[in-house]
């Protein structure tokens, strides 16, 4: 019953460093999502993948890239981290379009860029 | 622009009372509306989904209403318990229909 698993749970980066946040789901879901959550801003969609092989920008995609590696895995890459990217990042998945079905979230990755 | 508004102020209520949280939206025509619970340091957890043609939905002590004319959803927790203390998020489908847009959430504190 793993659900959605994110790695790492915590990370500190220096400005300009790169890193990849990993996400995997074991529910055979078609759609996967990356959100960031900041105090006072709520959850904001970065990128999503409606199905394997497709990705689309969300509300705040600048500074990020994604890869839908296969049906299970959806990674988020920061090429050159900036302090503004300090946030909590959540990966989520859903069986179909999330409006129609519930979304399952991972436990989050807490990223600090110094 | 599209907006989803939830009360930013925390809601404090006594154990046993009914908690009512509000979600208002503008410039959306959602076919579905969802409510999630989020505890500190954790990811959101799905609670309820309601469709545009449904006025009300219940699950145990939870009740959601959806008024597309008022562009509002109300989320009720009856016989509230301290364990219900958390942040509650309202979510609507984006125009693409493939992802959810979330409100900022309302913090609920239930005191004994």
Interface residues (C-beta under 8 A of the other chain):
Chain A: X4 X31 X33 X35 X40 X41 X42 X43 X44 X45 X48 X50 X56 X58 X59 X90 X92 X97 X98 X99 X100 X101 X102 X103 X104 X105 X106 X107 X108
Chain B: X30 X31 X32 X34 X41 X42 X43 X44 X45 X46 X49 X89 X92 X93 X94 X96 X97 X98 X99 X100 X101 X102 X103 X104 X105
